[in-house]
């Protein structure tokens, strides 16, 4: 059975708490973050920051792709009905 896009998105969103998705308020501004990154010389710390940013971008891209996906009739596998 093929899972609908809506169900796929819901399953991905279940990995996060409501606070993580909607209610989180950082105690710094974007400008503060950029200043911190510009002043940081620890490569390991910058790598950690970069990996978290990449992880978040992948998550948002995955959600957007699931929401925008359209089924193309005629290219469906026989077992996917």
CNS distance restraints for C-alpha pairs under 8 A (distance, minus, plus):
assign (resid   1 and name CA) (resid  80 and name CA) 6.27 0.50 0.50
assign (resid   1 and name CA) (resid  81 and name CA) 6.17 0.50 0.50
assign (resid   2 and name CA) (resid  80 and name CA) 6.01 0.50 0.50
assign (resid   2 and name CA) (resid  81 and name CA) 6.63 0.50 0.50
assign (resid   3 and name CA) (resid   7 and name CA) 6.27 0.50 0.50
assign (resid   3 and name CA) (resid   8 and name CA) 6.50 0.50 0.50
assign (resid   4 and name CA) (resid   8 and name CA) 6.30 0.50 0.50
assign (resid   5 and name CA) (resid   9 and name CA) 6.17 0.50 0.50
assign (resid   5 and name CA) (resid  66 and name CA) 5.60 0.50 0.50
assign (resid   5 and name CA) (resid  67 and name CA) 6.18 0.50 0.50
assign (resid   5 and name CA) (resid  69 and name CA) 7.51 0.50 0.50
assign (resid   6 and name CA) (resid  10 and name CA) 6.23 0.50 0.50
assign (resid   6 and name CA) (resid  66 and name CA) 7.93 0.50 0.50
assign (resid   6 and name CA) (resid  67 and name CA) 7.27 0.50 0.50
assign (resid   7 and name CA) (resid  11 and name CA) 6.12 0.50 0.50
assign (resid   8 and name CA) (resid  12 and name CA) 6.34 0.50 0.50
assign (resid   8 and name CA) (resid  66 and name CA) 7.23 0.50 0.50
assign (resid   9 and name CA) (resid  13 and name CA) 6.13 0.50 0.50
assign (resid   9 and name CA) (resid  63 and name CA) 6.13 0.50 0.50
assign (resid   9 and name CA) (resid  66 and name CA) 6.68 0.50 0.50
assign (resid   9 and name CA) (resid  67 and name CA) 7.49 0.50 0.50
assign (resid  10 and name CA) (resid  14 and name CA) 6.16 0.50 0.50
assign (resid  11 and name CA) (resid  15 and name CA) 7.31 0.50 0.50
assign (resid  12 and name CA) (resid  63 and name CA) 7.79 0.50 0.50
assign (resid  16 and name CA) (resid  20 and name CA) 6.06 0.50 0.50
assign (resid  16 and name CA) (resid  21 and name CA) 6.61 0.50 0.50
assign (resid  17 and name CA) (resid  21 and name CA) 6.43 0.50 0.50
assign (resid  18 and name CA) (resid  22 and name CA) 5.88 0.50 0.50
assign (resid  18 and name CA) (resid  23 and name CA) 6.91 0.50 0.50
assign (resid  19 and name CA) (resid  23 and name CA) 4.45 0.50 0.50
assign (resid  19 and name CA) (resid  24 and name CA) 5.44 0.50 0.50
assign (resid  20 and name CA) (resid  24 and name CA) 5.65 0.50 0.50
assign (resid  28 and name CA) (resid  32 and name CA) 5.94 0.50 0.50
assign (resid  28 and name CA) (resid  33 and name CA) 7.00 0.50 0.50
assign (resid  29 and name CA) (resid  33 and name CA) 6.41 0.50 0.50
assign (resid  30 and name CA) (resid  34 and name CA) 6.25 0.50 0.50
assign (resid  31 and name CA) (resid  35 and name CA) 6.18 0.50 0.50
assign (resid  32 and name CA) (resid  36 and name CA) 6.13 0.50 0.50
assign (resid  33 and name CA) (resid  37 and name CA) 6.22 0.50 0.50
assign (resid  34 and name CA) (resid  38 and name CA) 6.12 0.50 0.50
assign (resid  35 and name CA) (resid  39 and name CA) 6.13 0.50 0.50
assign (resid  36 and name CA) (resid  40 and name CA) 6.04 0.50 0.50
assign (resid  37 and name CA) (resid  46 and name CA) 7.21 0.50 0.50
assign (resid  40 and name CA) (resid  45 and name CA) 7.94 0.50 0.50
assign (resid  40 and name CA) (resid  46 and name CA) 7.31 0.50 0.50
assign (resid  41 and name CA) (resid  46 and name CA) 7.90 0.50 0.50
assign (resid  42 and name CA) (resid  46 and name CA) 6.42 0.50 0.50
assign (resid  43 and name CA) (resid  47 and name CA) 6.05 0.50 0.50
assign (resid  44 and name CA) (resid  48 and name CA) 6.30 0.50 0.50
assign (resid  45 and name CA) (resid  49 and name CA) 6.32 0.50 0.50
assign (resid  46 and name CA) (resid  50 and name CA) 6.04 0.50 0.50
assign (resid  47 and name CA) (resid  51 and name CA) 6.07 0.50 0.50
assign (resid  48 and name CA) (resid  52 and name CA) 6.30 0.50 0.50
assign (resid  49 and name CA) (resid  53 and name CA) 6.26 0.50 0.50
assign (resid  50 and name CA) (resid  54 and name CA) 6.12 0.50 0.50
assign (resid  51 and name CA) (resid  55 and name CA) 6.03 0.50 0.50
assign (resid  52 and name CA) (resid  56 and name CA) 6.23 0.50 0.50
assign (resid  53 and name CA) (resid  57 and name CA) 6.19 0.50 0.50
assign (resid  54 and name CA) (resid  58 and name CA) 6.09 0.50 0.50
assign (resid  55 and name CA) (resid  59 and name CA) 6.26 0.50 0.50
assign (resid  56 and name CA) (resid  60 and name CA) 6.24 0.50 0.50
assign (resid  57 and name CA) (resid  61 and name CA) 6.02 0.50 0.50
assign (resid  58 and name CA) (resid  62 and name CA) 6.04 0.50 0.50
assign (resid  59 and name CA) (resid  63 and name CA) 6.32 0.50 0.50
assign (resid  60 and name CA) (resid  64 and name CA) 6.13 0.50 0.50
assign (resid  61 and name CA) (resid  65 and name CA) 6.00 0.50 0.50
assign (resid  62 and name CA) (resid  66 and name CA) 6.19 0.50 0.50
assign (resid  63 and name CA) (resid  67 and name CA) 6.26 0.50 0.50
assign (resid  64 and name CA) (resid  68 and name CA) 6.15 0.50 0.50
assign (resid  65 and name CA) (resid  69 and name CA) 5.92 0.50 0.50
assign (resid  72 and name CA) (resid  76 and name CA) 7.31 0.50 0.50
assign (resid  76 and name CA) (resid  80 and name CA) 6.85 0.50 0.50
assign (resid  77 and name CA) (resid  81 and name CA) 7.67 0.50 0.50
